[in-house]
Amino acid sequence: MNKKSLEKNLENSSKLDKSTQIEVWLGRLFLVLISISICFLILEYLSRRYLVTGSQFEQEFPVWVGRAPKPYVMFGGMPGAYIAENVYLNKLGYKGPAPELVGNDQVKKEFRIFILGGSTIFNGDPPIPTLLEQKFKEQGYKNVRVYNFGVVSSVSSQELVRVLMEVLDYRPDITIMYNGFNDFGEPLAWDPRPGYPFNFIVYENNPILESNIEKYKFWSLLLYGSNFLRFFLGNYFVSQFIDLNEMRKKVNYQTPAWEDEIINVYVNNFKKASKILIAYHSKFVGIYQPNANYIKKKSSDDYWERMRTKLQAKISGLKQIEKFDFYDYSNIYSDISEKVFVDSVHTEQKFKNIVSNRIFKDIKNLVPLKFKK
């Protein structure tokens, strides 16, 4: 074999070796990708079976049950939804008996009290409205009905619209808004805009509404389909879909002006609800609910203490010219040494009677004597 043939054979052999090496490398890469895919699928299967991505609150109050989409008020309970054994939401999507549309003669036979609020009104076995109706019966009142119009995560702006779009149809005699925690707490923890419904910032960032394809979060949305990644990369997805910091800058988050605006929205909702209900011959009662922040010893510089002080000042001036009753229940549990709250705002069942008894005391004189035996 001459020199040229030898060199050619060596060159061909070298090419074959390189080709073989590439094939081997590609084969290994393929195996690695297959292995990773299989491992991910296994993890995804196990995560969907054993990992719960929602918070404790979301587990207790599933979105599809307590915050189903609803016109005008944004969301409400799902009519007929299963809550617990032999417990379902009524035909209107609320807990307990639903009121009926009745004529003037029939409605005179029943004194109707409607209580609106968030999960603290919705929750309980029995909830506060049921306990209040039981209290009226125990005290000798007849035909006094208390209807639960509590909606999980509701704020006073939604309740104002709910009064207008739903409650008025049922001829209320007294309408109570029992709230405050969501109005003050949700802007602090999440969507910072005063008066906005819970998670409105999420609805605004719905990818279906995005018309600019360059802004469409394709890869993030693709990865978001994984329960496993949602569990471990929750903060990443929030940052990808929502610019919360930018939103907070726009509304001057945690400044005195921002706090004042939250108070103004809240109090004005009471004022508007009162005027609407008076026009429909109904009485209005506003109640600022208790929460765990008022059990703990806090300084006067604490957010919740500041908001309570500002609320009291605003309401005291307003009550002199507006015809509605307002009660501050924030200290209702202050003398109890036991553990009252199971979280920031929900109480143990046995302490709900304290609230229902206090409401009875505050509104009983608004009920005509003919409804007492």
C-alpha positions in Angstrom: 0.0 0.0 0.0 1.5 3.3 -1.1 1.6 6.4 1.0 -1.3 8.1 -0.6 -3.6 5.1 -0.1 -2.6 4.9 3.6 -3.3 8.6 4.2 -6.7 8.3 2.5 -7.6 5.3 4.6 -6.5 7.1 7.7 -8.6 10.1 6.7 -11.7 7.9 6.0 -11.1 6.2 9.3 -10.9 9.5 11.1 -14.2 10.7 9.5 -15.9 7.4 10.5 -14.6 7.9 14.1 -16.0 11.4 14.2 -19.3 10.3 12.7 -19.4 7.5 15.2 -18.6 9.8 18.1 -21.4 12.2 17.0 -23.9 9.4 16.8 -22.8 8.1 20.2 -23.1 11.7 21.6 -26.6 12.2 20.0 -27.7 8.8 21.3 -26.6 9.7 24.8 -28.3 13.1 24.6 -31.5 11.4 23.5 -31.3 9.0 26.4 -30.8 11.9 28.8 -33.7 13.8 27.4 -35.9 10.7 27.5 -34.8 10.0 31.1 -35.5 13.6 32.2 -38.9 13.5 30.5 -39.8 10.3 32.2 -38.6 11.6 35.6 -40.6 14.8 35.1 -43.7 12.9 34.1 -43.4 10.7 37.2 -42.9 13.8 39.4 -45.8 15.5 37.7 -48.0 12.5 38.3 -47.0 12.2 42.0 -47.4 16.0 42.5 -51.0 15.9 41.1 -51.7 13.0 43.4 -50.1 14.2 46.6 -49.1 17.9 46.4 -51.7 20.6 46.9 -50.7 23.9 45.2 -53.4 26.1 46.7 -53.1 27.8 50.0 -55.0 26.6 53.1 -57.6 29.3 52.5 -58.1 28.1 48.9 -58.4 24.5 50.1 -61.1 25.5 52.6 -62.9 27.8 50.1 -62.4 26.4 46.6 -62.6 29.1 43.9 -65.3 27.3 41.9 -67.5 27.1 45.0 -67.1 30.5 46.7 -65.8 32.8 43.9 -67.6 31.6 40.8 -67.8 34.4 38.1 -70.9 36.5 38.4 -72.2 39.6 36.5 -71.8 43.0 38.1 -70.5 41.8 41.5 -67.5 40.0 39.8 -68.0 36.7 41.7 -70.3 34.9 44.1 -71.1 31.4 45.4 -72.0 28.7 42.9 -75.7 27.9 43.1 -76.2 24.3 44.4 -72.5 23.8 45.1 -71.6 21.0 47.6 -70.0 22.4 50.8 -70.0 19.5 53.2 -72.1 16.4 54.0 -75.7 17.3 53.3 -74.8 21.0 53.0 -75.2 22.8 49.7 -75.4 26.4 48.6 -78.9 27.5 47.9 -80.3 28.4 44.5 -78.9 31.9 44.7 -75.4 30.7 45.6 -75.5 31.6 49.3 -75.4 29.5 52.5 -78.7 28.7 54.2 -82.3 29.2 53.1 -82.9 31.5 50.1 -85.5 34.3 50.4 -88.4 34.2 48.1 -89.8 37.0 46.0 -93.1 37.9 47.6 -95.9 40.6 47.4 -96.6 43.3 49.9 -99.1 41.3 51.9 -96.8 38.4 52.3 -93.7 40.4 53.1 -95.4 42.1 56.0 -95.7 38.7 57.7 -91.9 38.2 57.7 -89.3 40.7 59.0 -86.2 40.2 56.8 -82.6 40.8 57.9 -79.9 40.4 55.3 -76.2 40.1 56.3 -73.5 40.7 53.7 -69.8 40.1 54.2 -66.9 37.9 53.4 -65.9 34.4 54.5 -66.5 35.3 58.1 -70.3 35.5 57.3 -70.2 32.6 54.9 -68.2 30.3 57.1 -69.4 28.5 60.3 -71.4 25.5 61.4 -73.7 27.3 61.9 -72.6 30.7 60.5 -73.3 34.1 62.2 -76.6 34.8 60.4 -78.1 31.5 61.5 -77.0 32.1 65.0 -78.6 35.6 64.9 -81.9 34.1 63.7 -81.8 31.5 66.5 -81.2 34.4 69.0 -84.3 36.2 67.9 -86.3 33.0 68.3 -84.9 32.4 71.8 -85.9 35.9 72.8 -89.5 35.4 71.7 -89.5 37.0 68.3 -91.6 35.4 65.6 -91.2 35.5 61.8 -87.8 37.2 62.0 -85.7 35.7 59.2 -82.0 36.3 58.8 -80.5 35.6 55.3 -76.8 34.9 54.8 -75.5 36.8 51.7 -71.8 36.2 52.6 -69.4 35.7 49.8 -65.8 34.5 50.3 -63.2 37.3 49.8 -66.0 39.9 49.2 -65.2 43.6 49.8 -67.6 46.4 50.6 -67.7 47.7 47.0 -69.0 44.4 45.8 -71.5 44.3 48.7 -72.8 47.7 47.7 -73.5 46.4 44.2 -74.9 43.2 45.6 -77.4 45.3 47.6 -78.5 47.1 44.5 -78.6 44.1 42.1 -79.8 41.4 44.4 -80.9 42.2 48.0 -83.4 45.0 47.1 -85.4 42.5 45.1 -86.3 40.6 48.3 -87.7 43.6 50.3 -85.1 43.8 53.1 -86.2 45.4 56.4 -82.6 45.6 57.8 -79.4 45.2 55.7 -76.1 44.7 57.6 -72.7 44.9 56.1 -70.3 43.0 58.4 -66.8 43.6 56.9 -63.6 45.6 57.0 -60.8 43.0 57.0 -60.9 42.3 53.3 -61.2 46.1 52.5 -58.1 46.9 54.5 -56.2 43.6 54.2 -56.4 42.8 50.6 -54.8 46.0 49.3 -52.0 45.5 51.9 -51.2 41.9 50.8 -52.2 41.8 47.2 -53.9 44.1 44.6 -53.1 47.5 46.2 -55.9 49.5 44.7 -58.4 50.7 47.2 -61.9 49.2 46.8 -60.9 46.7 44.1 -62.2 43.2 44.3 -60.0 40.3 45.4 -57.7 39.1 42.5 -58.9 41.8 40.1 -55.2 42.2 39.1 -55.2 38.6 38.0 -58.3 39.1 35.8 -56.6 42.1 34.2 -53.7 40.0 33.2 -55.7 37.3 31.6 -53.7 36.1 28.6 -56.8 35.8 26.5 -57.2 39.5 26.7 -53.6 40.2 25.5 -53.7 41.5 21.9 -50.0 42.1 21.6 -48.4 38.7 20.7 -45.0 40.0 21.8 -46.2 40.4 25.3 -47.8 37.0 25.5 -46.1 34.8 28.1 -45.9 31.7 26.0 -43.2 29.7 27.8 -44.3 30.8 31.3 -47.9 29.8 30.5 -46.7 26.5 29.0 -44.7 25.7 32.2 -47.6 26.9 34.3 -49.6 23.8 33.2 -47.4 21.7 35.5 -48.6 21.2 39.0 -45.1 20.3 40.1 -43.6 23.6 38.9 -46.5 25.6 40.3 -45.8 24.1 43.7 -42.0 24.9 43.7 -41.9 28.0 41.5 -45.1 29.8 42.6 -43.3 33.2 43.1 -41.7 32.9 39.7 -45.0 32.6 38.0 -46.5 35.5 39.9 -43.6 37.7 38.9 -44.0 36.6 35.3 -47.7 37.3 35.0 -48.1 40.3 37.4 -46.0 43.4 38.0 -47.2 43.9 41.5 -44.3 46.3 42.4 -45.2 48.6 39.5 -48.8 48.6 40.5 -47.9 49.5 44.1 -45.8 52.5 42.9 -48.7 53.8 40.9 -51.1 53.9 43.9 -48.4 55.2 46.4 -48.6 52.0 48.4 -48.4 52.3 52.2 -48.4 56.0 52.2 -50.9 58.1 54.3 -52.7 59.1 51.1 -53.1 55.5 50.1 -54.5 54.6 53.6 -56.9 57.6 53.5 -58.2 56.4 50.1 -58.9 52.9 51.4 -60.9 54.5 54.3 -62.7 56.9 52.0 -63.9 54.1 49.7 -65.0 51.9 52.6 -67.0 54.7 54.4 -68.5 56.0 51.1 -69.8 52.5 50.4 -71.6 52.6 53.7 -73.0 56.0 52.8 -74.2 54.9 49.4 -75.7 51.7 50.7 -77.6 53.7 53.4 -79.1 56.1 50.9 -80.2 53.4 48.5 -81.8 51.3 51.3 -83.6 54.3 52.8 -85.1 55.0 49.5 -86.5 51.4 49.6 -87.8 51.8 53.1 -85.0 49.6 54.6 -82.6 50.3 57.5 -78.9 50.0 57.1 -76.3 48.9 59.7 -72.5 48.9 59.1 -70.2 46.8 61.3 -66.4 46.9 61.4 -65.5 43.3 62.1 -62.8 42.0 64.5 -59.6 40.3 63.4 -56.6 38.8 65.0 -54.5 42.0 64.7 -56.6 43.6 67.4 -56.0 40.7 69.8 -52.2 41.2 69.7 -50.5 44.1 71.5 -49.7 46.6 68.7 -48.2 50.1 68.8 -50.1 53.1 67.5 -47.9 53.0 64.4 -49.2 49.6 63.4 -51.2 49.6 60.1 -54.3 48.1 61.6 -54.3 50.5 64.5 -53.9 53.5 62.2 -56.7 52.2 60.0 -59.1 51.8 62.9 -58.3 55.3 64.2 -58.9 56.8 60.8 -62.1 54.9 60.3 -63.5 55.9 63.7 -62.7 59.6 62.9 -64.3 59.4 59.5 -67.4 57.6 60.7 -68.0 59.9 63.7 -68.2 62.9 61.5 -70.4 61.1 58.9 -72.9 59.7 61.4 -73.9 63.2 62.4 -75.3 63.9 58.9 -76.2 60.4 57.6 -79.0 58.2 58.8 -77.3 54.8 59.4 -76.0 52.9 62.4 -72.3 51.9 62.6 -70.7 49.7 65.2 -67.0 48.9 65.7 -66.6 45.3 66.9 -62.8 45.3 66.6 -62.4 44.9 70.4 -65.2 42.4 70.9 -62.7 39.6 71.8 -60.2 41.7 73.7 -61.1 40.3 77.2 -60.9 36.6 76.2 -57.7 34.8 77.2 -58.4 31.7 75.1 -57.3 31.3 71.5 -60.0 33.0 69.5 -58.8 33.1 65.9 -57.7 30.1 63.8 -56.0 32.6 61.3 -56.0 36.3 60.7 -59.8 36.7 60.7 -61.7 33.4 61.2 -62.6 32.4 64.7 -63.3 29.2 66.4 -66.9 28.2 66.1 -67.8 28.8 69.8 -66.8 32.5 69.6 -69.3 33.3 66.8 -72.1 33.5 69.3 -70.4 36.5 70.8 -70.8 38.4 67.5 -74.4 37.2 66.9 -75.4 38.1 70.4 -73.9 41.6 70.0 -75.6 42.1 66.7 -78.9 41.1 68.3 -78.4 43.6 71.1 -77.6 46.4 68.6 -80.5 45.9 66.2 -83.3 44.4 68.3 -84.9 47.8 68.7 -85.2 48.2 65.0 -87.6 45.3 64.8 -91.3 46.3 65.3 -93.1 45.0 68.4 -95.6 43.1 66.3 -92.9 40.5 65.5 -92.4 39.7 69.2 -94.7 37.2 70.8 
